[in-house]
Amino acid sequence: MPRLWLVFGSIAVVASGGCTTVDPGPNFVVPDENFDADFFFCRVEPEVLNAKRCGPGDPALGDKSNGCHFNASAVSGMAIANHAPIDCSGDHPVNRAQIGSGGAAQGNLQAVTLEMSRDITTAPLLLRPTGQNHPRIIFDRNDPAAEILRQWATK
């Protein structure tokens, strides 16, 4: 009989060795995803958010209205703020003071990053304006705006 308990005991030890758990501890934090901020300020914000009227209307075209996302009471997520255009050279801001901490530009980056994903096929920032769970279609997946979002996902 003692050998039988030894056999069952060994089986139990081997079987339990295949199942492990890791305790993440009390201060477990999912790391924030960081996307290229310069690309956001110089390409995403002006060529997607503002150009597609998520942000301000275009006064040059006589449009004085603001886009939906500039009205926090009109949207449940991704509220963005109006600020002066960022001066860029290529994909990089010329004047870092325009994108300083605590400013509207930084707030927009943070709000929009929450809607972005490295896997662009699951990113709400692309899915919603192309017709998934959004009040209207803003652009389609072949629009240059979609390509800018695809590029940002890789940066």
Secondary structure, 3 states (H helix, E strand, C coil): CHHHHHHHHHHHHHHHHCCCCCCCCCCCCCCCCCCCHHHHHHHHHHHHHHCCCCCECCHHHCCCCECHHHCCCCCCCCCCCCCCCCCEECCEECCHHHHCCCCHHHHHHHHHHCCCCCCHHHCHHHHCCCCCCCCCCCCCCCCHHHHHHHHHHCC
